[in-house]
């Protein structure tokens, strides 16, 4: 009798999910779902990923539309070291308690003067204690008073605001010069817009705010203009009507009016200073509002203390090949303001858009669709003339800024097809996606991953405790909205692919971010979408638990962890008869486990009672005694139904139970090694 070959899988360095049988090795699994190789550098067992804690239970955070996605998760560090976590969704900003307690109510702290976009990414960074946010449609904002409700938002001006207002050719009206809101350039109105009807009392001051919304200039009187008036110009200025709903509303500025001595001032009847109609105002002073509109694109970065943006629009025109920056540690100062020229149109290597920035001590890196470049030198008014400009990659670029993550000296990113790479700048980007080629091939054939969809939907987050790069790049259309329900995980130190993760029955997730809890420990906060037409459990805000937390709170059949071995004993000239399979995994206490063998039809072969373990490791033995294929794959999945060994045309499935359904389970499911005794035989031409 021919002695069986002993075929082994494990311990492991990662996952190699390809369609090529001859690249299989014992240290790489063919596939893994919701699993984690804890030491890929030296090879190790593979463990169930940490669980997910639903922060706000079934309470959505203002997401009412079936096409609304979460926008941003971000933790800002105050000047005193206090860490504040925020979630943005549906155009709203929410404060998240840093205890990350289950069932907490999130507080709406949205600024009163800002309308963030409801769908699409928002981007944030911090500089000098200030939190900066932008949504690619309006001016970036500096958010302050972050412990109050609501927070305060102040726009960052690309251009120094100028006074747009003056007396119109009709001397009772207010003229305005040409300006540029988000909708384009608005021509000057020299005739002017009429003031609101009303009378400013004798010997008092009044104030008027001028705004533009849609296609209409509106003048709003101060609250006390027509009752008590204001005793001084300072009081009038302090009472200037607020501007709300920016950027839909453009702030053209305001004017103050002092009545003629011994007279009142009647809006629409009496002339502004310099006119001749009625009781001409004794004084009329005009003040600037905001500068012309502009918008940034993608994630801003901090390089040598300066805040850098990719320009998106300015004065109504697209300028995606230009970068702008602030003065060091002054996020609102610099750019193209008076006395500054902190901008650079990067056309040396091409005129295509810049999609992403990344900053390290040794350079400012920028990505186009098919290239990476780097600038080195200190930013300043002569940065464009003094910086050293070099190319990192000629044929690999990045369009999805939210996939760019820095770990130590290494930049991780996804290219225009959503494939994962990494580089340090010393050499060309390394394609770490090659070990997930089967996933890439499938998505390329089944999902329309256009540049615009990848740019607006793909994201990534780094989990430093687990040392993982978690990428959500292969996306699916849910009722017209592109989002992801599966995430691809890579080890940060080796770049090894670790398989795919899902949360809560494949719940749609639109963005995730790295946060810090009250102990400054890292937490990945996951922001989901609304139901988008599919059945979910409505857990919109979730936190990935730490590695030590054994709780599997999001456990369902579709999110159970599982592994699939490499093609054991693959050969083009022989088939294998599996006579015994041994799996080593952490212990469990179930007394009797059912075994089912399914080569071509289901056949029950009895039960097995695994022995108790003295060292915490269980050896389960299965004797399927079946002939199947050129190379056999073994799949393990925990289930509450017991241990099952299932053989199909493509492999054998083993299932074990380690009580993952228990909220307070003390054991994380782990597999250490799989061995199989197999007797080879000559393969026929019709063998699988």
Beta strands, then each sheet from edge to edge (+ up, - down):
strand 1: 5-9
strand 2: 14-15
strand 3: 28-29
strand 4: 31-33
strand 5: 35-37
strand 6: 46-48
strand 7: 52-54
strand 8: 70-77
strand 9: 83-89
strand 10: 92-96
strand 11: 107-108
strand 12: 123-127
strand 13: 130-134
strand 14: 141-144
strand 15: 152-155
strand 16: 165-167
strand 17: 173-176
strand 18: 179-181
strand 19: 184-186
strand 20: 189-194
strand 21: 199-200
strand 22: 205-213
strand 23: 216-221
strand 24: 249-258
strand 25: 265-266
strand 26: 283-288
strand 27: 294-303
strand 28: 306-314
strand 29: 317-318
strand 30: 322-327
strand 31: 330-334
strand 32: 343-345
strand 33: 356-360
strand 34: 363-368
strand 35: 371-376
strand 36: 388-393
strand 37: 405-407
strand 38: 410-414
strand 39: 420-423
strand 40: 459-463
strand 41: 468-472
strand 42: 476-478
strand 43: 481-483
strand 44: 487-491
strand 45: 497-501
strand 46: 509-516
strand 47: 522-528
strand 48: 541-544
strand 49: 562-564
strand 50: 574-586
strand 51: 593-598
strand 52: 602-608
strand 53: 617-622
strand 54: 626-627
strand 55: 634-638
strand 56: 644-647
strand 57: 652-656
strand 58: 670-682
sheet 1: 1+ 58- 6+ 5-
sheet 2: 1+ 58- 50+ 53-
sheet 3: 1+ 58- 50+ 54-
sheet 4: 2+ 3+
sheet 5: 4+ 49- 55+ 57+ 56-
sheet 6: 7+ 48- 47+ 46-
sheet 7: 8+ 9- 10+ 11-
sheet 8: 12+ 13- 14+ 15-
sheet 9: 16+ 17- 20+
sheet 10: 18+ 19-
sheet 11: 21+ 25-
sheet 12: 23+ 22- 24+ 26-
sheet 13: 27+ 28- 29+
sheet 14: 27+ 28- 30+ 31-
sheet 15: 27+ 28- 30+ 32-
sheet 16: 33+ 34- 35+ 36-
sheet 17: 37+ 38- 39+
sheet 18: 40+ 41- 44+ 45-
sheet 19: 42+ 43-
sheet 20: 51+ 52-
end
